[in-house]
Amino acid sequence: MRSALFGAALIAALAVVVAIAGPASGVSTTAAATPQNVDVSQRQGDEAEETIAVNPTNPQNVVVVSNILEGVDGMFAAVSFDGGKTWARRIIGSGDSLGSACCDPSLSFDRYGNLFLTYLYNVGNVVPVALSTDGGLSFNVIANIAKPPKQTPAGGERRGLFRYVDQPTITSGEGAVWLVFNAGGPIVATGARVSGLGQVGAFIPAEVVPGTNNCTYGDVTIGPGGKVMQVCALTETGQGGGKLFVNVDPDGLGPAGFGDRVLVDDTHIGGFDFIPPQPDRSVDSEAGLAWDRHTGRVYIVYTFENKNESDDTDVYLRHSDDSGATWSDPVRVNDDRTSNSQFLPKLALDPTSGELAIVWYDSRNDLGSRGAGDTDGVPNDDAQFWGAFSTDGTSVTANRQISAGTSYSHGAGFFDYGDYSGLAYYGGIAHPAWADNSNSTGTNPDGALFKLDIYTAAVHVPH
């Protein structure tokens, strides 16, 4: 949500190995047919910043939650029990058991079938954690996580500490659930033990992650033995540079706590980097993590701008085999030969195979020639949704167009596509979720190229 600047306004496959390469002319072809798209929300108004989760105890059970951009409270929620073909839709967090919800939802199913949801309230500086034990049909708040007492970091610096809460992220695994969020300056983390369906212990005291003051837009993942890693972007103001750092807690819910930060990369992307396909909302590097608990390899995906303020943004993938102490060279995920923008990537790991899925918004086909991928004759201001797969993070498949249509975020107002997209991956089927106003399905009540609906597809891994 990036509430520091926008809160007030809101309330009012393995066929092609992609190496790092310079851009060239032309448009790449898709690796497979575009999957069938489903308009999940089908409602008037804008929906964006979507999260999606698949129930490992019943992979036909898929749940989506997103922001709604009209009114003063509530979030859009939808539940499917047929693998995402049909959906039961409702508004949650509008005076129900979830209170008065603002935005920034994040979902995670665990192996017991617990579905955890975090989000932001309209008012207040605590972050709720809600639980569903019926596949997302109902939720109840089980914790409200407060920021820890103010602490003065080394050198006495207090600026930027604890002004607000923003962009919480929740994940589960290894008998635990973990939450991270920006506490108006530093990243705060907490977790709880999980022993069965509905059996969730008390959350440990929230901890300020070392070296994360003014570090934002993060993610969290759980590794072997319950280790925990968080990533965040330490950005310069506006469109300046940005550095990605990770911190690891080696014993998770044990007494050790998070260690010192480790630099992953300088992304050349600031906290509010404006690009033509996201001109009002802007983008950040939007780093994402996934830890393979069988092999111990952890992956990170993020956006990188090849030259600062060039708008030539690409999606990069790295991995680490030593719990984040060192990282591999980056692999460029998008295989286009243009200098157009790719942005807001999402990463997910299939626990049944250890394979990765990566999705992102992509402007490669918007050449300004009024062809496919161009709605207005202007290059690089439209976007489609694309994806790729990887078995080990050292190479990726030929890219595949996932969205059937082309979207134009300018019609959606200041929010554009939001700050992030959604992705779940289980049993060889990836379930992306993205904001789309192409009206390719003919089911958006607002028509084409205006207000955004939430779309999804069932994307099978290529073999």
N, C-alpha and C positions, 0 to 999 in steps of 0.2 A: 504493500500500500504506500510505502514511503510517506508516512504521515507527516513528517516534518514540513513538507512543501504542499502536500495535496490533501491532507485530512479535512480541512475546512471545505474544500471544493467538493469532496465526495459526499459529505453530509448534506450541503445545499444541492541369398543373399550373398556368400563370400566369393565375389567374382572380381572385384577391383580393389586393389590395395591403394589406399590414398596416402601419399606422402605429402610433406609440406612443400608447396610449390607456389610460384608466383602466378598471378591471374593471367588468363589468356582469353581471347575472344571466343564466342560461341556459347551454345547452351547444351548441357549434358542431357542424355536421355535417361528415362527411368529404367530401373532394373526389373520392374514387374508392373503389372496392371495396378491402377489405383484401386484401393479397396473400397468397398461400399461405405459411404458416409452416412452417418445418422445424426440428425439434428436433435440433440438431447433436450434442450430447453424449450424451443418453440414458443417463446413468449415475447410480448411487446417490451421494448426497452433493451438496454444493454446488459449483457452478462460477460464477465471476463475474470481473470485470475482464478482458474479452475484447478481443482485437485481431483484425482481419480484413484480408486483402490479396488483390487480384486481379492475376494475371499479365498484363501487357500483351502479351506474346508469345503468350499463349494465354488469352484471357479466360474460358474455361471452367474454368481452374485457379484455385480459390479456397482459401485457407488460413485456419484459425482456430486461435488459441492462447489459453488462459485459465488463470487460477488454479484450483487445486483446494483445497478448504478442509478437507481431512482428511489425516492422515498428516503427515510431516515434510519431504518433498521431492517435486518433480515438478510438471509442468503438463500440462493437457489439450491435445492437439493433434489436428486433423482436417484432412484434405485431400480436396478434391473436384475431379474432372475433367469434371463435367457441369454446371457453373454453379451448384453448390450444392444440387442435388437429392439426391444421395447422397454419403456421406462415409465415408472410412476413418479410424478413430479409434485413438488410442494415448496413452499417458502418456510424456512426454519429460522429461529432466532429473532422472531418478531413478537416478543412477549410470551413465548412458550417456556419450556423447561430450560432452554439455552439462554434465556434472558434477552436483552436487546443487543443483537449482534451487529457489528459493523462490517467485517470484511476479513481478508487474508486467510481463508481456510486452508488447512492441511490435514490429510487423511492418512491413516496407516492401519491395515489389517495385520494381526499376528497369527501364528500357527494354530491358536485355539479358536479363532473366529471372532476375537475381540476387534472391534473397529474403533480406533481412537480418532478424535477430531479436536483440533485446536483452531482458534480464530481470535479476533479482537472484539472487545465490547465497544459500543458506541461511546461510552463514558467510563473512565477509570483506567488505572495503570496496573491492572492485573491481567494475566493471560489465562483463560479457561482451558481445561482439558475435559472433553466430554467422551462418554463411552456408549457404544451400542453393542448389544449382544444378540440382536435379531437381524443382522445383515444390513443395518442402516435404516430400518423402518422407524426407529425411535432412538433418541439420544438423551442422556442425562449427564449433567456436569458432575464430575467426581473430584475436581480440584480447581482452585483458583491460585495460580502461581504469582506471588508478589515479587517484585524486585528486591534483592537483598539490601540491607542498610547501606547508605552511601559509604564509599571507601575512597580514601585519598591515595592515588597511585604514587609510585616513586617520583620524587621531585615536586610533590605537592600539587600536581595538575588536577584541577577539578572541572575544567571546562568540558562541556559536552556530556556530563554524566547524568543519567537517570532523568531525562526530560520527558520521556514518553515510552511506550512500548510499540514494537513494529515487527511485521513479517515473522510470525512464529512458524516453526517447522517441527513436525512430530514424526518419529519413526519407532519401529518395534522390532524385537528379535532377541535371541539368546535369553529368554525369560525376563525381558525388561522392556520398558517403554521410555524413550528419551525425548525431551523438548528443549529446543534452543530458540531464543528470540533476541532482538536488539532492544536493550533497555535504555534507549535514549542516549546512547554512547557506547558502552561495552556490550558484548554478547554474554548472555546469561544462559546457563544450562542446568537442567535438573532431570532426574529419572526416578523410576519406581519399579519394583519387582512385580512380575506377572507369573502366576502359577496355574492358571486355568481360565476357562470362560467365566468372565465376571469377577475373577480373583485378582484384583490389583491392589498392591500395597500402597503405603503412604509415599509421597514424593520426598526425596531427600532435600535438604536445604539448598536453595538455588545458589549457584556458584558463578562468580564473575570469571570468565575465561581470560587468562593472562594475555596482555598485549593486544586486546581487541577494542580499546576505546576508539569510537568513531569507525569501527569496522562493521560492515553492513551486508545485507542481502546474502545470507549464508545458508548452509545446509548441514545435516547431521546424519551419520551412519554408524551402525553397530557392527563391530568386527568379531573375530574369533575370541571366545572366552569372555565376551561382554565388553571388550575394549570399545571406546567411543571416540569418533573423530568429528570435529566441526571444521567448516571452512567459512571464511568471510572475506569481503573485499575492503581493503583499506584504501579509500578513494580520495583523490583531491576534489575540491569543490567543482561542481558543474561538469564540464567535459574534459577535465584534465586526466592524468593517468590514474591507474589503479593497480594495486598489488594484492594478489591472493595469498592468504596465509591459512595454514591448518594448525590445529592444536589437538593433541591426543590425550585422553584419559586412559591410562594403561590397565586400570582395574574396574572401570565402569562405576558400579554402585559401591565399590570399595572406598577406602579412605584416601587414596593417592591424589585424586583431583587432576585437573588438566595441566599439562606441561607447557613449556615455552612454545611460542609460535614458530612455524617453519615456513619460509617463503616458497611458493610454488611457481609463480610467474608474475610478470608485469604485463597487464593486459592492454594497456593504452586506453582503457575505457574508464571514464569517471563514473560517479554515482548517478549522474543525469546526463547521459550522452545522447544527443539528439541526432537521429538518422532519418532519411526521407520516409521510410515506411513506418516510422514511429516518431512523428514530428512533434507531438505535444507531450506525450507521457515521457518520452526518452527511454533509454535502456541502460542497464548495468551489465556487468559481465555474467551475472546469474550463474554462478558456479554450482555444480551438483556433484554429489558423492554417491558411490555404491561400493560396498565391501563384500567380497566373496568370502564367506566364512568357511568354505571348504579348502580353498587354496591359500587364503590369507592375502590375496592381491586386492588392493583398493584402487578404485578408479575415480578420476575427476574429469568433468567436462565443463567448458566455459567458452565465453565469447572473447575473441581477440581482434583488435583493430590493427591492421597491418601497418598503417601509418596514422599517427594521431590526427583525427579530424578528416580522414580520407573517406569515411563511411564504408570502406571496404572491410567489413567485419566477417570473420570466419568462426566456425566452431572447432575447438581443439579438444583432444582427448589425451590424457596421460595416465600412467599407472605407477604404483609403488608396491614393492615387495618387502619393505621394511617398516611398515606401519606409518608411512608418511615422512620418514626421516630424509629420504631422497626420492626423486621422481624421474621417470623416463623422459626422453625427448618427446615433444608433442607430435601427435598425428593429426593432420587436418581431416576433419570428418566430412565436410561438404566437398563434393568432387566436381563442382562447376568450374568453368574457366572464364568467369566474369569477375568484375570488381564490384559487383552488387552486394547487398547486405544479407547476412544470415545472423539470426539473433534469437535470444530467449530460448536456449537449449534446455532439454530435460533428459535425464539419464535414469535408467532402471535396469536392475539385474534380475534375471529369472532364477529363482532359487532352485528350481528343478534341474537346471542345466548349467548354470554359471554364465550363460550368454548375456550380452548387453544389448539393450535397445537405446537408441538416441534419436530424439526428435527436435525440431526447431522450425521457426518461421524463416522463409527463404524467398528472396526477391530475384533469384537468378533468371527467371523467365520474363521479367519486366524490362524489356529492352526499349520501351517507348515507341514501339512500331505498330501498336494496335493489334498485335498477334496474341496468341495464348499467353496468359500471364500478365497482360497489360490492359487496364480498364480505361485509361485516360490519355494515352499518347505521351505520357511523361515517364522517363525511365526511373526504375528503382524506388518507386513510391507505393507499389502494390506488393502483396506477399501471398505465398502459398505455404502449406505445411508439409514438410518433408521428413524423412527418417532414414536410418541405416542401422545395421547390426554389427556386432563384433563377438568373436569367441574369446579373445584374450587381451584386447586393448592395444595390440600391436598393428592391427589392420582393421579396416571396416569394409562392409559390402558396398557395392554400387548403391548410390542413393536412390530412394524411391519416393515419388510424390504421393503423399497421403491424402491431402485435401483434393476433392474433385473440382473445386472452383478456385477462383482468385479473389482475395479480399482487399479492401481499400479502407484502412483504419481511419482515414481522415473523416469519413462519414459518421464515425462513432463519437466524435467529440474529443475532449481533452484526454480521455482515458486510453485511447488507442486500444492495443491488445492487452493492456495491463502490464504487470511486472513479471509474470511467469506463466508457463503452460503446465499441463499435467501429463503423467505417464505412469502406467502400471504394466507389469510384465510377469506372466505366470503361465507355465505349461506350454511354452512355445508360442503364445499369443500375446502380442503387445496391444495395449489399450491406451492410445494417446487421447488427450482431450485438449481442444484448442478453441480460441475465439474466432468466429468466422462470420462474415456478412456477405459472402458470395451468393447465398440462397441457392446453392447448387441442388438442394433437395426440394426446393419449392415450398418449404414449410416455415420460413421465417415470416411472422406476421408483418414485420416492418419492410419486407421486400429486400431487394439487393442493394449492397454498397451503402447501407445506412447503419442501423443498429445491429449489434453483434449477438449471435446466438452461440451456445456451446455445442460443438460438434465432437464426435468420436468415430472410431472405426476399429474393427478387429483385424489386426495386421499379423499375419503368420510369418514366422521366421523362415527365411529361405534355406533350403538344404539341397 
